[in-house]
Amino acid sequence: MNGRWALRAMVSFVVLFAAVPMAMGQENEQTVLDQKFDKVWGKERDLKVIQKRVYEKANRHEIGILLGMIPNDSFFNYFPVGLRYDYFFLESVALEVAGAYVPSSSSSLRKDLLEFSGGAIQGVQLPERVQWYAGLNVYWAPVHGKVSLFTTKLTSFDIGLLVGLGILGSQKEQDGKWVTRKSYGDAVPFNLMANLGLGFHLFLTDYLALRLDYRHYIFPALPDRGQSEWSNGVRSLAEITLGLGYFTPAPK
C-alpha cells in the first residue's frame, strides 16, 4: 500500500510540474497575440465612456443672433431678426432676454379673396401686423447627449423647454393707413404676451453653438372699436428660428 501511494504521489508531482510551463507558455502566447492585435485594432477597442457633458455651460454667458420665419399667419409673411442673451446659472437652467425686429410682407390671400368673390367682398379688414417683440424667459434643458461631428470630433447637444413673458408691438389698419396699435385705453404702444417653446443647442466648439428654436407667442387679438382689450380672445404666432450663439469662457 505504501509503495502504491508513493508511486501515485510521484506521478502527480510530475504532471503538476509539466503543466506549469505549458500554462505559462500559453499565457505568453496570448500576450504576444494581444500585442499584435492591438497594433491593428487597438484604437477601435479603446472606447471611452464620458459621463459629463463635452462642453459645460454653468456660470457662462451666451450671446446669440437669430433669423427665422413665422409661417402660421394667413395674411402676412414674417421674418424675425433678433438677439438673445442667456446666463446659465446652473448647467441646465438659464435666464434669457430676447428681442427681435419682425419685417413682414403681405401674402396674396387678401387679393385672392377679392378676385374669388368677383369684387363682392369689399374692404377686407386685415388683422394687426406684428413689428417687434421683447421678452424675459426661463430656459430648462433636461435632455443632453453626445454625437460624433463629421466622424472626427465628439460634441454635445441639449434639448430644452422655455417659458416667458414679454411685450409685443404691432400696427393696425385704420382709414387705409397703418398706425401703431395702442393698448389698455391707448395707454401704451405695445401689448403683453406670453410664450412657450422648445430649444436645441448643438455645440461646434467650446465657444460656438448652433441653435434651433420653436416658440409660440400668445397675445390679445385686436379688439373691435370700443371693445375691451380681451374681447376678441387671443392670437398666436408660431416662430421657427435658426441662430448662432457665442459662449464666454468658462470660469476658472
C-alpha positions as CSV (number, residue, x, y, z in Angstrom):
1,M,0.0,0.0,0.0
2,N,2.8,2.4,0.9
3,G,4.6,1.7,-2.4
4,R,1.4,2.4,-4.4
5,W,0.8,5.6,-2.5
6,A,4.4,6.7,-3.1
7,L,4.1,5.9,-6.8
8,R,0.9,7.9,-7.2
9,A,2.4,10.9,-5.4
10,M,5.4,10.9,-7.7
11,V,3.2,10.7,-10.8
12,S,1.1,13.6,-9.5
13,F,4.2,15.8,-9.0
14,V,5.5,15.0,-12.4
15,V,2.1,16.0,-14.1
16,L,1.9,19.2,-12.0
17,F,5.4,20.4,-12.9
18,A,4.9,19.6,-16.5
19,A,1.6,21.5,-16.6
20,V,3.1,24.8,-15.1
21,P,5.5,25.5,-18.0
22,M,2.7,24.7,-20.5
23,A,0.3,27.2,-18.9
24,M,3.0,29.8,-18.7
25,G,3.7,29.2,-22.4
26,Q,0.1,29.6,-23.4
27,E,-0.2,32.8,-21.3
28,N,2.9,34.2,-23.1
29,E,1.4,33.3,-26.5
30,Q,-1.8,35.1,-25.6
31,T,0.1,38.2,-24.5
32,V,2.1,38.3,-27.8
33,L,-1.1,37.7,-29.8
34,D,-2.9,40.5,-27.9
35,Q,0.0,42.9,-28.6
36,K,-0.2,42.1,-32.4
37,F,-3.9,42.7,-32.4
38,D,-3.5,45.9,-30.5
39,K,-1.3,47.3,-33.3
40,V,-4.2,46.9,-35.7
41,W,-7.4,47.2,-33.6
42,G,-6.2,49.0,-30.5
43,K,-7.7,52.3,-31.4
44,E,-11.0,50.6,-32.3
45,R,-11.2,48.8,-29.0
46,D,-10.1,51.7,-26.8
47,L,-13.6,53.2,-26.1
48,K,-14.0,56.0,-23.6
49,V,-17.2,56.4,-21.6
50,I,-17.8,60.1,-20.9
51,Q,-20.4,60.9,-18.3
52,K,-20.1,64.6,-18.2
53,R,-21.2,67.0,-21.0
54,V,-18.4,67.6,-23.5
55,Y,-18.9,71.4,-23.1
56,E,-20.3,72.7,-19.9
57,K,-22.5,75.9,-19.6
58,A,-22.8,76.6,-15.9
59,N,-21.9,80.2,-14.9
60,R,-21.4,81.2,-18.6
61,H,-23.0,83.8,-20.8
62,E,-24.4,83.2,-24.2
63,I,-24.9,85.9,-26.8
64,G,-26.6,85.0,-30.0
65,I,-28.2,86.1,-33.2
66,L,-31.4,84.6,-34.7
67,L,-33.1,84.5,-38.1
68,G,-36.4,82.9,-38.7
69,M,-39.9,82.8,-40.0
70,I,-43.5,82.8,-38.7
71,P,-45.5,80.5,-41.1
72,N,-48.9,80.5,-39.4
73,D,-50.3,83.9,-40.3
74,S,-52.5,83.8,-43.4
75,F,-52.3,87.5,-44.3
76,F,-48.6,88.2,-43.6
77,N,-45.2,86.6,-44.1
78,Y,-42.9,87.3,-41.1
79,F,-39.1,87.1,-41.0
80,P,-37.8,87.9,-37.5
81,V,-34.3,89.1,-37.0
82,G,-33.0,89.4,-33.4
83,L,-30.7,88.9,-30.5
84,R,-30.7,86.7,-27.4
85,Y,-28.7,86.8,-24.2
86,D,-28.7,83.8,-21.8
87,Y,-27.0,83.4,-18.4
88,F,-26.7,79.8,-17.3
89,F,-26.6,80.0,-13.5
90,L,-26.9,76.2,-13.5
91,E,-25.8,73.7,-16.1
92,S,-29.3,73.1,-17.4
93,V,-31.1,76.3,-16.4
94,A,-30.7,79.8,-17.9
95,L,-32.4,83.2,-17.7
96,E,-32.8,84.7,-21.1
97,V,-33.5,88.2,-22.5
98,A,-34.6,88.1,-26.2
99,G,-35.9,90.5,-28.7
100,A,-36.5,90.8,-32.4
101,Y,-37.5,93.1,-35.2
102,V,-40.1,91.4,-37.4
103,P,-40.1,92.6,-41.0
104,S,-43.2,91.4,-42.9
105,S,-44.8,91.4,-46.3
106,S,-48.4,90.9,-47.3
107,S,-49.5,87.5,-48.6
108,S,-51.7,87.1,-51.6
109,L,-54.7,86.0,-49.5
110,R,-56.4,89.4,-49.5
111,K,-56.1,89.8,-53.2
112,D,-57.3,86.2,-53.8
113,L,-60.4,86.8,-51.7
114,L,-61.3,89.8,-53.7
115,E,-60.7,88.0,-57.0
116,F,-62.6,84.9,-55.9
117,S,-65.6,86.9,-54.8
118,G,-65.7,88.9,-58.1
119,G,-65.4,92.1,-56.1
120,A,-68.4,91.3,-53.9
121,I,-66.2,91.4,-50.8
122,Q,-65.0,94.9,-50.3
123,G,-62.8,96.3,-47.6
124,V,-61.4,93.1,-46.3
125,Q,-60.1,94.0,-42.9
126,L,-56.6,92.8,-42.2
127,P,-55.6,91.7,-38.7
128,E,-52.9,93.6,-36.9
129,R,-49.3,93.4,-38.2
130,V,-46.6,92.5,-35.7
131,Q,-43.5,94.7,-35.8
132,W,-41.3,93.7,-32.9
133,Y,-41.2,91.8,-29.6
134,A,-39.1,91.5,-26.4
135,G,-39.2,89.2,-23.5
136,L,-37.8,87.6,-20.4
137,N,-37.7,83.8,-20.4
138,V,-36.5,80.8,-18.4
139,Y,-34.8,78.0,-20.3
140,W,-34.5,74.5,-18.8
141,A,-32.6,71.8,-20.7
142,P,-33.1,68.4,-19.0
143,V,-32.0,66.4,-22.1
144,H,-28.5,66.2,-23.3
145,G,-26.4,63.8,-25.3
146,K,-23.2,63.4,-27.4
147,V,-22.7,62.9,-31.1
148,S,-19.8,62.4,-33.5
149,L,-19.4,65.5,-35.6
150,F,-18.1,64.7,-39.1
151,T,-16.8,61.4,-37.7
152,T,-13.8,63.2,-36.3
153,K,-15.0,65.1,-33.2
154,L,-17.1,64.3,-30.2
155,T,-19.5,67.1,-29.4
156,S,-22.7,67.5,-27.3
157,F,-26.2,68.8,-27.7
158,D,-29.1,69.6,-25.4
159,I,-32.9,70.0,-25.8
160,G,-34.8,72.3,-23.5
161,L,-38.1,73.9,-22.7
162,L,-38.8,77.6,-22.5
163,V,-41.5,79.8,-20.9
164,G,-41.6,83.5,-20.6
165,L,-43.4,86.8,-20.6
166,G,-42.8,89.9,-22.7
167,I,-44.2,92.8,-24.7
168,L,-45.1,93.0,-28.4
169,G,-45.6,95.9,-30.7
170,S,-47.9,95.9,-33.7
171,Q,-49.8,98.1,-36.2
172,K,-53.4,98.1,-37.2
173,E,-55.1,99.3,-40.4
174,Q,-57.1,102.5,-40.0
175,D,-58.6,104.6,-42.8
176,G,-56.3,102.9,-45.3
177,K,-53.1,103.5,-43.3
178,W,-51.1,101.5,-40.8
179,V,-50.9,103.1,-37.4
180,T,-49.4,101.8,-34.1
181,R,-51.8,99.7,-32.0
182,K,-52.2,101.2,-28.6
183,S,-53.5,99.0,-25.7
184,Y,-55.3,99.4,-22.4
185,G,-57.1,102.6,-23.2
186,D,-54.4,103.8,-25.6
187,A,-52.1,104.0,-22.6
188,V,-49.1,102.1,-24.1
189,P,-48.0,101.4,-27.7
190,F,-47.5,97.7,-27.1
191,N,-49.3,94.7,-25.7
192,L,-48.5,91.9,-23.2
193,M,-47.6,88.5,-24.5
194,A,-46.6,85.0,-23.2
195,N,-44.5,82.5,-25.0
196,L,-43.8,78.8,-24.8
197,G,-41.2,76.9,-26.8
198,L,-38.6,74.3,-27.4
199,G,-34.8,74.9,-27.9
200,F,-31.9,72.9,-29.3
201,H,-28.2,73.6,-28.9
202,L,-25.5,71.8,-31.0
203,F,-22.0,72.8,-29.9
204,L,-19.5,73.3,-32.7
205,T,-16.7,74.3,-30.2
206,D,-16.5,75.3,-26.6
207,Y,-17.4,78.8,-27.6
208,L,-19.9,78.4,-30.5
209,A,-23.2,76.6,-30.7
210,L,-25.9,76.3,-33.4
211,R,-29.4,77.0,-32.1
212,L,-32.8,75.8,-33.4
213,D,-35.8,77.1,-31.6
214,Y,-39.6,76.8,-31.9
215,R,-41.6,79.4,-30.0
216,H,-45.3,80.1,-29.7
217,Y,-46.3,83.7,-28.8
218,I,-49.7,84.4,-27.4
219,F,-51.2,87.8,-27.1
220,P,-54.7,89.6,-27.1
221,A,-56.2,89.8,-30.5
222,L,-57.1,93.2,-31.9
223,P,-60.4,94.2,-30.4
224,D,-63.3,95.8,-32.2
225,R,-63.7,99.6,-31.9
226,G,-64.9,100.4,-28.4
227,Q,-64.4,96.9,-27.0
228,S,-62.1,95.8,-24.2
229,E,-58.6,94.5,-24.8
230,W,-59.5,90.8,-24.5
231,S,-62.9,90.9,-26.1
232,N,-61.8,89.1,-29.3
233,G,-59.8,86.4,-27.5
234,V,-56.1,85.8,-28.3
235,R,-53.9,85.4,-31.3
236,S,-50.8,83.1,-31.5
237,L,-47.8,83.2,-33.7
238,A,-45.5,80.1,-34.2
239,E,-41.9,81.1,-34.8
240,I,-39.1,78.9,-36.1
241,T,-35.6,80.4,-35.8
242,L,-32.0,79.3,-36.6
243,G,-29.3,81.0,-34.6
244,L,-25.6,81.1,-33.6
245,G,-24.6,81.5,-30.0
246,Y,-21.3,82.6,-28.6
247,F,-20.3,81.4,-25.1
248,T,-18.0,83.4,-22.9
249,P,-15.0,81.5,-21.4
250,A,-15.8,79.1,-18.5
251,P,-14.9,80.5,-15.1
252,K,-11.8,79.0,-13.5
